[in-house]
């Protein structure tokens, strides 16, 4: 039973990682884009 619990835990953590990695990548890109628009927006105002 111990080996099955460890295997289930590894599979569970794998699927959590599969779901979290794309979300984290999108969040980091969004933060960078928002930061750049806030920093460079006032420097180059729209006409």
C-alpha positions, 0 to 999 in steps of 0.5 A: 500500500505504501508504494501506491500512495507514493505513486498516487502522490507523484501523479497528483503533483504532476497534474497540479503542475500541468495546470499551474505552469501555464497559469503562472506563465500567463500571469507573469506575462500579464504583470510584465505587460501591465507594468510596461503600459503603466511605465511607458504609457505616460511617456507616449500619450495617445493623440 
